[in-house]
């Protein structure tokens, strides 16, 4: 239970539908996995006949262990298993809670390394209290935001820790983190670009900088490829699930796009 439709609602419920769809229905077609949502959301079949899920797929492998833990608990407890019960939402949401708290710890680690423990405590608590993060950790845990926060914070923290010695293995790990973060929420892409721009400027000779950036980009592309594959399955081509006209380049609304507390990139 929760406010609005409850904790399993909106985009979060669509994202969750991947889990029972894969485990029980062996499909990611929303007409199969969540037919009751198709009509109210006015979703229509694509050219391949499938009703595409507009929510990113990348969070699914990260949630799957928690979902499986819930299924295991239900089996041991002798409960009827549907894969779509409130207890399934609860165990999956526990994953978001764990990633959100993990991200807060990583943020504390970064701030403490740079500014000391007192500043780290103040900064971490402020981020939890002054942004929508607490909402997505506790009230709407089936949204992807808490998990994306964990991944992006880990990317930035490791970028900071390895910045002076960006060897090939570290750059590859940064690329993997960035690609996974993009597959959870494509809005994470600018953070990966910032890492790449920094490496292009600081990573030794020109030849080393180019090789390093190619390595970062190549591994990131490999890590985001499952999301690209899902898009190709659902839409028949690799494209972000947005209607035409979603991006209005002649009216970019930069301040709102960056800073709006409703959907701004930085918050």
N, C-alpha and C positions, 0 to 999 in steps of 0.2 A: 504493500500500500504506500501511497505518497500523494502529493498534490498533483493537480492537473489529472492526467490519465493514470497516474501511478508511476513507479520507478521504471517499469517496462513500457515505454511509450515512444511515439515519434520515430525519429531516425534511429534511436537506440534499439527499438524493437525490430526495425528492419535489419539493422546490423546483427542483432542476436539471431535472426531467422537463418543466417548462414549455418549456424551450428547444428540445429536439428535437421536442417536441409541436407547437410553433408553426412551426418551420422545416421539419420533415420531414412531420409527420402532419397539420398544420393543425387541431389539436384540443388542448383542455386537459382532456379527459376522461381520467382516470387508467386507465380500462379500455382505452384506446387507447394512451396514452403510456407507462404503466408497469404492464401487466397482472400482471406477476410480483410486484408489491407489494400488490395489492388483497387477495388471499387472506390472506397472513400478517398484514396489518393489520386484517383483518375489516371492510373498507370495503364498503358496500353502495350500490347506485344510489339516487339521489334520485328525487323524483317525476317529474323530467323525463327520467329514464333514464340520466343521467350519473353516474359515480363522481366525486364532488367531491374536489379537491385541498385538504386542510386547511391547507396552507402558504401564506403570503401571496404575492401575485403581484407586489407592487411592486418587488422586487429584480430582476425579469427585465429591464426596460429598462437597468438599470445593469450587469448582467452580459453583456448581449447583445453589446456590442462585443468583449469578450474571447473569448466563445464563437465569434463570427464570425472573429476573428483566428486561432483554432485551426483552424477549418475551412479558412481560406485557406492556412495553413501546410501542412495535410495535402494540399491540392490541389497546391500547388507541389512538395511532396516526393513526390508520386505515391503516397500512402497510400490505402488503402481508407477511405472516409468513411461512418461509420454515425451520427455525431452523439451516440453513447453510449459511446464508447471511453474508456479511461483518459486518453488525451491530451485529450479534451474536458473531462473532469473537471479536469484539470490547468490548462488555460487559463482555465476558469471560476473555479477557485480562485485563480488569479493575480489575478483581479479583486478578490476579497475581500481578498487580501493587500495589493493596492495601496490599496484604500479604508481598510483598517486602519492602514497606515503613514501614509496621508494624514490620518486622524483624529488619530493621535498627533502629527503635526506641527502640526495646528490647535490641539490641546490645549496644546502647548508655546507656541504663539504667544499664546494667551489668558493662560496663566500668566506668561509673560515680560512681557507688557504690564502685568499687575497686580502681580507680585511679584519680577520680575527673572529673569535667565537661570539662576542657580544653583537657585532654587526651582522653576523650570520644568523643569529637567533631573530634579531629584529627583521632582517630582510626576508627570511623564510616565512615567518608568521605573517608579515605584511602581504606577501604574495598569496598565501592561502586565504587571507581575510579580505583583501582589497580587490581581488579578481574573481571571475566565476569559477575558479578551480575547485573550491570547496563544494560548490554546487555539483560539479561533475564527478567528484570523488564520492559523495555521499547520497545526493538526492537524485541524480540522473546518471548512475554508474554505467548504464548500457550505452551511453554515448562514447565516442572514441577519444574524447578530449583528455581524460586523465592519463590514458595510455600514451597518447601523443606527447603530453607534457613530460612523462618519464623519459621517452626516447630522445626528445629534443634537448632536455636538460642533461642527459647523459652524453649526448653528442657535444654540447657546448663545454661541459666539464672536462671531457677527454681532450677536446681541441685545446683548451687552456693548459692542461697538464702536459700534453705532448708537443706543444707549439715550438719549443726550442730544439727538439730532436725528432722531426717527423720522418722516421724511417718507413720503409715500404710496408711492413706489417701494420704499423700504426695507421698509416694512411688508408690501407685497405679496410681496417676496422672502422675508421671514421666513415668511409664510403658505405660500408654495410649498415652502420647505424643510420646514416642519412637516408639510404634507400628504403629501409624498413620504416623509418619515420614517415617518409613520403607515402608509402603504401597504406599507412594508418590514416593519415590526413595529408592530402596533397599540399595543403597550406604550409607544411613543414619545409617545402622546397627552398624558400629563401635562406633558411639557416644553412642548408647544405651549400648553397651558392656562396654564402659568406665565408665558409671554411675554404672553399675552392679559391676564392679571390685572395684570401690571406696567404694560402700556400703559393699561389702564383706570384706573389710579391716577395715572400720571405724565404722560400725553400731552396736556398743555395744558388747555384749558377742557373742561367736561363734554361739550359738543357735539363737540369734537375727539376726545375719548377714545372716545365712542360710535362715531363714524365710523371711527376707527382700528381698533377691535376688530371692527367689522362687516367692514372690508376684510381684516383678518387672517383672520377666520373664513371669509369667502367664498372667498378664494384657497386657503386650506387645504382647504376642501371640494372645490373644483375639482381640486386636485392629487391628492386621495385618491379622486376619482371613478372612475378606472380600476379600482381595487380593488373599489369598490362594484359596478361593472358586472360584474366577474368573479364576485363573490358572487351577484349576481342571475342570471347565466347558470348557475351551478353548482347553486344551491339553489332557484331560482325566486322568491327574495325576497332583500332585502338583510339579511343577518344574519351575525354572526361564526360561524365553523364550530366551535362548541362544543356538546356535548351538554347537554340540560336538567339543571339542578342543578350546573353547573360553578361558578357563583357562589353561594356560601352566605352570604347577607347577614347571617344571624343568628350566624355564626361567622367573622368576617372575618380572624382570625389576622393582625393588622396588623403585628406585628414580623416574622413570617416572610415576609409578602407584600412588605414593604419591603426587608428586609435579608438574607434567606436567600441563601447563596452558591449554592444549587442553582437557584433560579428567582426570586430576589427582584427587585423592580422596580429598585432603585437599583444593585446590582451588575450 
